[in-house]
Amino acid sequence: QRQMCIRDRESVDNLSPPNNDKIDDFFWKELVEHPNYDEVWQSKGIIQHLNKVPSTVATMIVGGEFDAEDLYGPLETYKGIEKHQPNNYNTLVFGPWDHGGWSRNTVKGVVGNYYFGDSIALKFQKNIESKFFNHFLKGSGDKNTGLPEAYVYDSGKKEWNSYDAWPPKNIEKQNWFLSDDQKLTAAKKGNKGIKFISDIKRPVPYSEDIKTVFTPRKYMTDDQRFAARRPDVLVFETDILTEDFTLAGDILAKLKVATTGSAADWIVKVIDVHPSDTKDNNKNMQKHLKMSNYHLMVRSEVMRGRFRNSFSKPEPFTPNKKTSVNIKLQDVNHTFKKGHKLQIQVQSTWFPLIDLNPQTYVDNIYKAGEKDFKTQTHTVFTDSSIEFSVLKK
């Protein structure tokens, strides 16, 4: 779903597409000629081969909850093995790391501006990883490791949880609705449309930082107040929570939308709004930020609207027609603590993390011309909802 930017800042202004004929790169040309999930990409996929993992192979799937490069892989690998090989020894460890953070010897557990604790990776290596390898490579290998089925970090409480299954068995699905007064509510309040203009030359940036980097890891925990101030970002949030609220599992955004154009992207972000009296700052934070009222991005995802029904068979929007767009956000284990607020942001651009959508349907977006890029007005209806996996007490 996520496609890294194919145009630089200058190209936002002149919307000049790259000259693909002059690019001597096999992989790039393959991307350009196969923009959909066709037989080329299907033949290279790993997920469909997880039914072939031998029963004699023990696996510990380790991933980072804020891994900008591969959040999907560990979760879907674990779930795929569980589905196809339920008798295998297969465990999940999901910690507060960026890409590869579980293998480092860093004492301060920091992702971007956000501090999660000390020696998190070192303790995992000593108490979990070493125990796994010693058991299967040096010990009896009888699968009685004493390790939990799922060892998952609560990124809100900043503590580890052990579960007998992932997602946990004691969860319930709850739908929360996007209301027209910018509230996130448990009850639906009609189906009014909220409009915003998606200006093709002024896209919403993925970060407030001026500089861009090749691998934008930091954005996964960035403070989202900069985006909330924009008129092309819709904001919905709960009242101040009177008790802890824990999400454990996936999140499904069930949007009802419309556009004056025939193509659009849709981005949903789940955000933990910290109280104004929060004081647990850390020296790794950017100088202009404080934890007071920090808007921590807990999870985010994009759906290129043409793929809303199939990644193999894209289709345009009918202009001004109310349309369903479902967006699956990857799993979380996060407690929104008492005194915090849960916020949802909805937008249509995320530059340059996601390449610009011309907002006019073309068969191959990589070959879109300047005339295809048009500013459009988008609508989000208030019968849109977010389905959370809520951990029962």
Solvent accessible surface area in square Angstrom, and as a share of the most:
residue,aa,sasa,rsa
1,Q,95,0.42
2,R,78,0.28
3,Q,41,0.18
4,M,107,0.48
5,C,39,0.23
6,I,33,0.17
7,R,7,0.03
8,D,88,0.46
9,R,141,0.51
10,E,117,0.52
11,S,17,0.11
12,V,0,0.00
13,D,84,0.43
14,N,61,0.31
15,L,8,0.04
16,S,54,0.35
17,P,53,0.33
18,P,40,0.25
19,N,79,0.41
20,N,29,0.15
21,D,132,0.69
22,K,164,0.69
23,I,55,0.28
24,D,140,0.73
25,D,66,0.34
26,F,160,0.66
27,F,119,0.50
28,W,43,0.15
29,K,83,0.35
30,E,26,0.11
31,L,48,0.24
32,V,2,0.01
33,E,100,0.45
34,H,52,0.23
35,P,35,0.22
36,N,34,0.18
37,Y,94,0.36
38,D,32,0.17
39,E,121,0.54
40,V,30,0.17
41,W,48,0.17
42,Q,69,0.30
43,S,83,0.54
44,K,109,0.46
45,G,20,0.19
46,I,123,0.63
47,I,71,0.36
48,Q,84,0.37
49,H,79,0.35
50,L,13,0.07
51,N,71,0.36
52,K,134,0.57
53,V,26,0.15
54,P,75,0.47
55,S,70,0.45
56,T,126,0.73
57,V,66,0.38
58,A,27,0.21
59,T,23,0.13
60,M,29,0.13
61,I,24,0.12
62,V,33,0.19
63,G,0,0.00
64,G,0,0.00
65,E,4,0.02
66,F,2,0.01
67,D,2,0.01
68,A,27,0.21
69,E,79,0.35
70,D,59,0.30
71,L,17,0.09
72,Y,115,0.44
73,G,17,0.17
74,P,15,0.09
75,L,1,0.00
76,E,28,0.13
77,T,36,0.21
78,Y,3,0.01
79,K,45,0.19
80,G,10,0.10
81,I,4,0.02
82,E,58,0.26
83,K,156,0.66
84,H,80,0.36
85,Q,38,0.17
86,P,95,0.60
87,N,131,0.67
88,N,14,0.07
89,Y,26,0.10
90,N,4,0.02
91,T,5,0.03
92,L,0,0.00
93,V,3,0.01
94,F,0,0.00
95,G,0,0.00
96,P,2,0.02
97,W,13,0.05
98,D,24,0.13
99,H,64,0.28
100,G,17,0.16
101,G,8,0.08
102,W,52,0.18
103,S,80,0.51
104,R,92,0.34
105,N,118,0.60
106,T,76,0.44
107,V,81,0.46
108,K,92,0.39
109,G,15,0.15
110,V,38,0.22
111,V,5,0.03
112,G,27,0.26
113,N,2,0.01
114,Y,10,0.04
115,Y,62,0.23
116,F,2,0.01
117,G,15,0.14
118,D,62,0.32
119,S,23,0.15
120,I,12,0.06
121,A,7,0.06
122,L,60,0.30
123,K,115,0.49
124,F,4,0.02
125,Q,42,0.19
126,K,156,0.66
127,N,79,0.40
128,I,15,0.07
129,E,53,0.24
130,S,48,0.31
131,K,93,0.39
132,F,13,0.05
133,F,97,0.40
134,N,75,0.38
135,H,28,0.12
136,F,46,0.19
137,L,137,0.68
138,K,172,0.73
139,G,47,0.46
140,S,89,0.58
141,G,29,0.28
142,D,76,0.39
143,K,91,0.39
144,N,119,0.61
145,T,10,0.06
146,G,71,0.68
147,L,26,0.13
148,P,36,0.23
149,E,49,0.22
150,A,0,0.00
151,Y,45,0.17
152,V,0,0.00
153,Y,7,0.03
154,D,4,0.02
155,S,3,0.02
156,G,7,0.07
157,K,86,0.36
158,K,63,0.27
159,E,81,0.36
160,W,60,0.21
161,N,36,0.19
162,S,74,0.48
163,Y,26,0.10
164,D,127,0.66
165,A,23,0.17
166,W,15,0.05
167,P,49,0.31
168,P,5,0.03
169,K,169,0.72
170,N,72,0.37
171,I,38,0.19
172,E,72,0.32
173,K,108,0.46
174,Q,50,0.22
175,N,59,0.30
176,W,46,0.16
177,F,36,0.15
178,L,0,0.00
179,S,1,0.01
180,D,64,0.33
181,D,79,0.41
182,Q,108,0.48
183,K,75,0.32
184,L,5,0.03
185,T,23,0.13
186,A,69,0.54
187,A,62,0.48
188,K,118,0.50
189,K,104,0.44
190,G,45,0.43
191,N,91,0.47
192,K,121,0.51
193,G,27,0.26
194,I,35,0.18
195,K,142,0.60
196,F,9,0.04
197,I,111,0.56
198,S,4,0.02
199,D,39,0.20
200,I,8,0.04
201,K,92,0.39
202,R,158,0.58
203,P,9,0.05
204,V,1,0.00
205,P,45,0.28
206,Y,18,0.07
207,S,10,0.06
208,E,61,0.27
209,D,39,0.20
210,I,169,0.86
211,K,153,0.65
212,T,89,0.52
213,V,80,0.46
214,F,195,0.81
215,T,43,0.25
216,P,13,0.08
217,R,78,0.29
218,K,56,0.24
219,Y,4,0.01
220,M,9,0.04
221,T,0,0.00
222,D,4,0.02
223,D,6,0.03
224,Q,2,0.01
225,R,51,0.19
226,F,25,0.11
227,A,0,0.00
228,A,31,0.24
229,R,178,0.65
230,R,65,0.24
231,P,122,0.77
232,D,12,0.06
233,V,7,0.04
234,L,17,0.08
235,V,19,0.11
236,F,2,0.01
237,E,35,0.16
238,T,9,0.06
239,D,96,0.50
240,I,111,0.56
241,L,27,0.13
242,T,113,0.66
243,E,101,0.45
244,D,52,0.27
245,F,32,0.13
246,T,20,0.12
247,L,1,0.00
248,A,0,0.00
249,G,0,0.00
250,D,36,0.19
251,I,1,0.00
252,L,49,0.24
253,A,0,0.00
254,K,52,0.22
255,L,0,0.00
256,K,62,0.26
257,V,0,0.00
258,A,7,0.05
259,T,3,0.02
260,T,62,0.36
261,G,6,0.06
262,S,24,0.16
263,A,2,0.01
264,A,0,0.00
265,D,5,0.02
266,W,0,0.00
267,I,0,0.00
268,V,0,0.00
269,K,2,0.01
270,V,0,0.00
271,I,0,0.00
272,D,3,0.01
273,V,5,0.03
274,H,9,0.04
275,P,34,0.21
276,S,89,0.57
277,D,105,0.54
278,T,25,0.15
279,K,167,0.71
280,D,79,0.41
281,N,71,0.36
282,N,28,0.15
283,K,171,0.73
284,N,74,0.38
285,M,14,0.06
286,Q,54,0.24
287,K,190,0.80
288,H,115,0.51
289,L,19,0.10
290,K,121,0.51
291,M,5,0.02
292,S,38,0.25
293,N,56,0.29
294,Y,0,0.00
295,H,15,0.07
296,L,0,0.00
297,M,3,0.01
298,V,2,0.01
299,R,6,0.02
300,S,4,0.02
301,E,12,0.05
302,V,2,0.01
303,M,13,0.06
304,R,8,0.03
305,G,0,0.00
306,R,7,0.03
307,F,19,0.08
308,R,34,0.13
309,N,104,0.53
310,S,37,0.24
311,F,80,0.33
312,S,45,0.29
313,K,154,0.65
314,P,31,0.19
315,E,60,0.27
316,P,63,0.40
317,F,6,0.02
318,T,79,0.46
319,P,68,0.43
320,N,111,0.57
321,K,122,0.52
322,K,78,0.33
323,T,26,0.15
324,S,56,0.36
325,V,0,0.00
326,N,75,0.38
327,I,0,0.00
328,K,76,0.32
329,L,0,0.00
330,Q,11,0.05
331,D,0,0.00
332,V,3,0.01
333,N,1,0.00
334,H,1,0.00
335,T,1,0.01
336,F,0,0.00
337,K,78,0.33
338,K,139,0.59
339,G,24,0.23
340,H,15,0.07
341,K,52,0.22
342,L,3,0.01
343,Q,4,0.02
344,I,0,0.00
345,Q,0,0.00
346,V,0,0.00
347,Q,0,0.00
348,S,3,0.02
349,T,13,0.08
350,W,5,0.02
351,F,10,0.04
352,P,28,0.18
353,L,9,0.04
354,I,7,0.04
355,D,2,0.01
356,L,3,0.02
357,N,5,0.02
358,P,0,0.00
359,Q,2,0.01
360,T,33,0.19
361,Y,48,0.18
362,V,26,0.15
363,D,115,0.60
364,N,25,0.13
365,I,6,0.03
366,Y,14,0.05
367,K,111,0.47
368,A,1,0.01
369,G,24,0.23
370,E,107,0.48
371,K,163,0.69
372,D,16,0.08
373,F,13,0.05
374,K,105,0.44
375,T,63,0.37
376,Q,25,0.11
377,T,41,0.24
378,H,0,0.00
379,T,9,0.05
380,V,1,0.00
381,F,35,0.15
382,T,1,0.00
383,D,28,0.15
384,S,0,0.00
385,S,7,0.05
386,I,0,0.00
387,E,35,0.16
388,F,0,0.00
389,S,1,0.00
390,V,10,0.06
391,L,43,0.21
392,K,97,0.41
393,K,201,0.85
